[in-house]
Amino acid sequence: MIRILALTLLAINACSSPPQTPVDTREASRVSPAYDAQFHDADRALTALRTLSSDEFEGRQSGTPGNLKARAWIKSRLEEMNVSPARKEGYEIEFAAPRFDEPGGVIDGTNLIAVIPGENRGARDAKAIVLSAHYDHLGIKDGEVYNGADDNASGVAALMEVIAWFQAHPPATHLIFAFFDAEEDGITGSGQFVAKLSDTEKTNIALNLNLDMVARADASELYAVGGYHVPDLVPVIEAVAADAPIKLLRGHETPDLGKDDWTLASDHAPFFLAGIPILYLGVEDHSDYHRPTDTFDKVDPEAFARSVDTIILMAEALDDWVAAEEASAD
């Protein structure tokens, strides 16, 4: 996640809680969480998080060999899951964009896009939900690997579980799953995705649900950002919060909060700026944010399992909400 002020092509300003007692890496890698996950395979999600945040992927910075390895790993998982690519050419959509921090520099990146058709697909003006998470991070600096376990291997692992859920429970709404690149480089991958949408395609996207930093729920809290801007989402958030296995809070979404307003803090920003409703799920910043200490051993498996179940509950609720909105419009 990029929670710092930055100048980007989108003119978005990109957007810190006490650390959890570290969990021994070996324990976290082999012991199932005490919480009995209801809607996903907790061991599989934890393994995906551990894999993507390992040194093998060298911090996943856009344009580096580690990022290419991460892309290939995600692609292989999507193929194993037999989820359809958005285009007949495959999951990968390459882009090139000017760097916001280097005059004349260019970011070469690749988004991976998959779909699960909804029951509404084929209907005239059918709406879609874009569910997203960025897979890039900060790479290697001064010889230290910035593994980005929470930021954002966690979001990628969670999004994989959302895909698995909807494969077993077909959605009413057409679902687009986006694994964005270059979020840490000025929120560029999602910016390119939105910029290339036609006006009709923008109109037909009902919502973007973005996941960024969803593992380190050190205070057993997960924030939902978006209800302030789309009041109709508030009852949906509150209904999910009533049944969620983790404390789901609204906040970090009003202009008076300055840098603590997360409305433009991650890949949901380009959607918001294009007039598309957004809902962002993420945890508070922690002492390992954007540091080489954001590692897998800091993740509490139980908190992560609770977070992923809550994300799936939210995705289901949003599918129902969009379907109901479509039905009422007919």
C-alpha positions as CSV (number, residue, x, y, z in Angstrom):
1,M,0.0,0.0,0.0
2,I,1.2,3.5,-0.7
3,R,0.3,5.8,2.2
4,I,2.6,8.7,1.4
5,L,2.0,12.0,-0.4
6,A,3.0,11.6,-4.0
7,L,2.5,13.3,-7.3
8,T,1.0,11.0,-9.9
9,L,-0.6,11.2,-13.3
10,L,-3.9,10.9,-11.5
11,A,-3.0,13.8,-9.1
12,I,-3.7,11.5,-6.2
13,N,-2.1,11.9,-2.8
14,A,-1.2,8.5,-1.6
15,C,-1.8,8.1,2.3
16,S,1.0,4.0,11.5
17,S,-0.5,1.0,15.3
18,P,1.7,-1.0,17.8
19,P,3.3,-4.1,16.5
20,Q,2.1,-7.6,17.4
21,T,4.4,-9.9,19.3
22,P,6.2,-11.8,16.5
23,V,5.1,-15.3,15.7
24,D,7.8,-17.8,15.1
25,T,8.0,-18.4,11.4
26,R,8.2,-22.1,11.7
27,E,5.1,-22.2,13.9
28,A,3.1,-19.9,11.6
29,S,4.0,-22.0,8.6
30,R,2.9,-25.3,9.9
31,V,0.2,-24.7,12.5
32,S,-3.4,-24.0,11.5
33,P,-4.9,-21.0,13.2
34,A,-6.9,-21.6,16.4
35,Y,-9.9,-20.0,14.6
36,D,-11.8,-22.5,12.5
37,A,-12.2,-20.7,9.2
38,Q,-15.8,-20.9,7.9
39,F,-15.5,-19.8,4.3
40,H,-11.9,-20.5,3.1
41,D,-9.0,-22.9,3.4
42,A,-6.9,-21.1,6.0
43,D,-3.8,-23.3,5.5
44,R,-3.9,-22.6,1.7
45,A,-4.2,-18.8,2.3
46,L,-1.4,-18.8,4.8
47,T,0.8,-20.8,2.4
48,A,0.1,-18.3,-0.4
49,L,1.0,-15.4,1.9
50,R,4.2,-17.1,3.1
51,T,5.2,-17.9,-0.5
52,L,4.7,-14.5,-2.0
53,S,6.5,-12.8,0.9
54,S,9.5,-15.1,0.8
55,D,13.0,-13.9,-0.1
56,E,12.7,-15.8,-3.4
57,F,10.5,-13.0,-4.7
58,E,13.0,-10.3,-3.8
59,G,10.3,-7.9,-2.6
60,R,8.4,-8.0,-5.9
61,Q,9.3,-4.5,-7.1
62,S,7.8,-3.7,-10.5
63,G,10.1,-4.5,-13.4
64,T,12.5,-6.7,-11.4
65,P,13.1,-10.5,-11.7
66,G,11.3,-10.9,-8.3
67,N,8.2,-9.2,-9.6
68,L,8.2,-11.4,-12.7
69,K,8.4,-14.5,-10.4
70,A,5.4,-13.2,-8.5
71,R,3.5,-12.6,-11.6
72,A,4.3,-16.1,-12.9
73,W,3.3,-17.6,-9.5
74,I,-0.1,-15.8,-9.5
75,K,-0.7,-16.8,-13.1
76,S,0.1,-20.5,-12.3
77,R,-2.3,-20.4,-9.4
78,L,-5.1,-18.9,-11.5
79,E,-4.5,-21.7,-14.1
80,E,-4.6,-24.3,-11.4
81,M,-7.9,-22.9,-10.2
82,N,-9.2,-23.0,-13.7
83,V,-10.5,-19.5,-13.4
84,S,-11.2,-17.8,-16.8
85,P,-8.9,-15.0,-18.0
86,A,-10.6,-11.7,-18.9
87,R,-9.3,-11.8,-22.4
88,K,-8.8,-14.7,-24.8
89,E,-5.1,-13.7,-25.0
90,G,-4.7,-14.6,-21.3
91,Y,-4.6,-13.1,-17.8
92,E,-1.7,-10.7,-18.5
93,I,-2.3,-7.1,-19.6
94,E,0.9,-5.2,-20.0
95,F,1.2,-1.4,-19.7
96,A,3.8,1.3,-19.9
97,A,3.4,4.6,-18.1
98,P,5.6,7.6,-17.1
99,R,7.1,7.4,-13.7
100,F,5.8,10.0,-11.2
101,D,9.1,10.2,-9.4
102,E,11.6,10.2,-12.3
103,P,11.2,12.7,-15.2
104,G,11.5,10.7,-18.4
105,G,11.3,7.4,-16.6
106,V,8.9,4.7,-17.6
107,I,7.2,2.0,-15.6
108,D,6.7,-1.3,-17.5
109,G,4.2,-3.4,-15.6
110,T,1.6,-6.2,-16.0
111,N,-1.8,-6.5,-14.5
112,L,-3.4,-10.0,-14.2
113,I,-7.2,-10.1,-14.8
114,A,-9.5,-13.0,-14.3
115,V,-13.3,-13.3,-14.3
116,I,-16.1,-15.4,-12.9
117,P,-19.3,-14.7,-15.0
118,G,-22.3,-13.8,-13.0
119,E,-25.9,-14.9,-13.6
120,N,-26.5,-11.4,-14.9
121,R,-23.8,-11.7,-17.6
122,G,-25.4,-11.4,-21.0
123,A,-28.2,-9.1,-19.7
124,R,-28.3,-5.7,-21.2
125,D,-26.1,-3.2,-19.3
126,A,-25.1,-5.9,-16.8
127,K,-23.1,-4.6,-13.9
128,A,-19.8,-5.9,-12.7
129,I,-17.7,-5.8,-9.5
130,V,-14.0,-5.4,-9.7
131,L,-12.2,-7.1,-6.8
132,S,-8.5,-6.1,-6.6
133,A,-5.2,-6.4,-4.8
134,H,-1.7,-5.3,-5.8
135,Y,1.1,-7.9,-5.9
136,D,4.1,-5.6,-6.2
137,H,6.1,-4.2,-3.3
138,L,9.4,-2.3,-2.7
139,G,12.0,-4.8,-3.8
140,I,15.5,-4.7,-2.3
141,K,17.1,-1.6,-0.7
142,D,20.6,-1.4,0.7
143,G,20.8,-5.2,0.6
144,E,17.6,-5.8,2.6
145,V,14.6,-7.5,1.1
146,Y,11.3,-5.7,1.6
147,N,9.1,-8.8,1.7
148,G,5.8,-7.0,2.0
149,A,3.9,-9.8,3.8
150,D,1.1,-7.6,4.9
151,D,1.7,-5.1,2.0
152,N,0.4,-6.8,0.0
153,A,1.0,-10.5,-0.2
154,S,-1.9,-10.7,2.2
155,G,-4.3,-9.0,-0.2
156,V,-3.3,-11.3,-3.0
157,A,-3.7,-14.4,-0.8
158,A,-7.1,-13.2,0.3
159,L,-8.3,-12.5,-3.2
160,M,-7.3,-16.0,-4.2
161,E,-9.6,-17.3,-1.5
162,V,-12.4,-15.0,-2.7
163,I,-12.0,-16.6,-6.2
164,A,-12.2,-20.1,-4.7
165,W,-15.4,-19.2,-2.8
166,F,-17.2,-17.8,-5.9
167,Q,-16.1,-20.8,-8.0
168,A,-18.0,-23.0,-5.5
169,H,-20.8,-20.5,-5.0
170,P,-21.5,-18.8,-8.4
171,P,-22.2,-15.1,-8.1
172,A,-25.2,-13.2,-9.3
173,T,-23.0,-10.4,-10.5
174,H,-20.2,-10.6,-13.0
175,L,-16.9,-10.5,-11.1
176,I,-13.6,-9.2,-12.4
177,F,-10.5,-10.1,-10.3
178,A,-7.6,-7.8,-10.8
179,F,-4.1,-8.4,-9.5
180,F,-2.5,-5.0,-10.0
181,D,1.1,-4.1,-10.6
182,A,3.0,-0.9,-9.7
183,E,0.8,0.2,-6.8
184,E,3.9,1.3,-5.0
185,D,4.9,3.3,-8.0
186,G,2.2,5.9,-7.9
187,I,-0.8,3.6,-8.1
188,T,0.0,3.0,-11.7
189,G,-1.3,-0.4,-12.6
190,S,-4.9,0.3,-11.5
191,G,-4.6,3.8,-13.0
192,Q,-3.8,2.2,-16.3
193,F,-6.6,-0.3,-16.0
194,V,-9.2,2.4,-15.4
195,A,-7.8,4.8,-18.0
196,K,-8.3,2.2,-20.7
197,L,-11.9,1.5,-19.9
198,S,-14.5,2.8,-22.3
199,D,-17.2,5.1,-21.0
200,T,-19.6,2.2,-21.2
201,E,-17.3,-0.1,-19.3
202,K,-16.9,2.5,-16.5
203,T,-20.7,2.9,-16.3
204,N,-21.1,-0.8,-16.0
205,I,-18.7,-1.2,-13.1
206,A,-20.9,-1.1,-10.0
207,L,-18.1,-1.1,-7.5
208,N,-14.4,-1.7,-6.8
209,L,-13.6,-3.8,-3.7
210,N,-9.9,-3.3,-3.0
211,L,-7.8,-5.4,-0.6
212,D,-4.5,-3.9,0.7
213,M,-2.9,-4.9,4.0
214,V,-5.4,-7.3,5.5
215,A,-3.2,-9.7,7.5
216,R,-1.8,-7.6,10.4
217,A,-5.1,-7.1,12.3
218,D,-3.0,-6.6,15.5
219,A,-5.9,-5.0,17.2
220,S,-8.4,-7.5,15.8
221,E,-9.8,-4.8,13.6
222,L,-10.4,-4.3,9.9
223,Y,-11.5,-1.0,8.4
224,A,-14.0,-0.6,5.6
225,V,-13.6,2.7,3.7
226,G,-16.2,3.9,1.3
227,G,-19.5,4.4,3.1
228,Y,-19.0,8.1,3.6
229,H,-18.9,8.6,-0.1
230,V,-21.6,6.0,-1.0
231,P,-24.1,6.1,1.9
232,D,-26.1,3.2,0.4
233,L,-23.1,1.0,1.3
234,V,-23.4,1.8,5.0
235,P,-26.2,-0.8,5.7
236,V,-24.2,-3.4,3.8
237,I,-21.1,-2.7,5.9
238,E,-23.1,-2.7,9.1
239,A,-24.8,-6.0,8.2
240,V,-21.5,-7.7,7.5
241,A,-20.0,-6.2,10.7
242,A,-22.7,-7.8,12.7
243,D,-21.7,-11.3,11.6
244,A,-18.0,-10.8,11.0
245,P,-15.5,-12.9,12.9
246,I,-13.3,-9.8,13.3
247,K,-14.2,-6.2,14.3
248,L,-15.2,-4.4,11.1
249,L,-15.1,-0.7,11.5
250,R,-15.9,2.3,9.3
251,G,-13.4,5.1,9.2
252,H,-10.4,6.7,7.5
253,E,-12.7,8.1,4.8
254,T,-13.4,11.8,5.5
255,P,-11.5,14.7,4.1
256,D,-10.9,16.3,7.5
257,L,-8.6,13.4,8.4
258,G,-5.8,14.6,6.0
259,K,-3.3,11.8,5.5
260,D,-5.5,9.5,7.6
261,D,-8.2,9.7,4.9
262,W,-7.6,6.5,2.9
263,T,-10.0,7.3,0.1
264,L,-7.0,7.8,-2.3
265,A,-4.6,5.5,-0.5
266,S,-4.4,2.5,-2.8
267,D,-5.7,0.9,-6.0
268,H,-9.3,2.0,-5.3
269,A,-8.2,5.6,-6.0
270,P,-8.4,5.6,-9.8
271,F,-11.9,4.0,-9.6
272,F,-13.0,6.7,-7.1
273,L,-11.7,9.5,-9.3
274,A,-13.5,8.0,-12.3
275,G,-16.8,8.2,-10.3
276,I,-17.0,4.5,-9.6
277,P,-18.1,3.5,-6.0
278,I,-15.3,2.0,-4.0
279,L,-15.0,-0.1,-0.8
280,Y,-11.5,-0.6,0.6
281,L,-10.7,-3.1,3.3
282,G,-7.4,-2.8,5.2
283,V,-5.8,-2.7,8.7
284,E,-4.2,0.2,10.5
285,D,-0.6,0.9,9.7
286,H,1.9,-0.8,12.0
287,S,5.6,-0.4,12.9
288,D,6.7,-2.7,10.1
289,Y,4.8,-0.8,7.3
290,H,7.2,-0.2,4.4
291,R,10.1,-1.7,6.2
292,P,12.1,-4.8,5.7
293,T,10.5,-6.2,8.9
294,D,7.1,-6.6,7.1
295,T,7.6,-10.4,7.1
296,F,5.6,-13.5,7.3
297,D,6.6,-14.3,10.9
298,K,4.8,-11.1,12.1
299,V,1.4,-12.4,10.8
300,D,-1.0,-13.9,13.4
301,P,-2.6,-16.9,11.5
302,E,-5.8,-16.6,13.5
303,A,-6.2,-12.8,12.8
304,F,-5.5,-13.4,9.1
305,A,-8.1,-16.3,8.9
306,R,-10.7,-14.0,10.6
307,S,-9.9,-11.3,8.1
308,V,-10.2,-13.5,5.0
309,D,-13.6,-14.8,6.2
310,T,-14.7,-11.3,6.7
311,I,-13.6,-10.3,3.3
312,I,-15.5,-13.2,1.8
313,L,-18.6,-12.2,3.7
314,M,-18.2,-8.7,2.3
315,A,-17.8,-9.9,-1.2
316,E,-20.9,-12.0,-0.9
317,A,-22.9,-9.1,0.5
318,L,-21.7,-6.8,-2.3
319,D,-22.7,-9.3,-4.9
320,D,-26.2,-9.4,-3.3
321,W,-26.3,-5.6,-3.1
322,V,-25.5,-5.0,-6.7
323,A,-27.9,-7.7,-7.8
324,A,-30.7,-6.1,-5.8
325,E,-29.8,-2.7,-7.2
326,E,-30.0,-4.1,-10.8
327,A,-33.3,-5.8,-10.0
328,S,-34.8,-2.6,-8.7
329,A,-33.7,-0.7,-11.7
330,D,-35.5,-3.0,-14.1
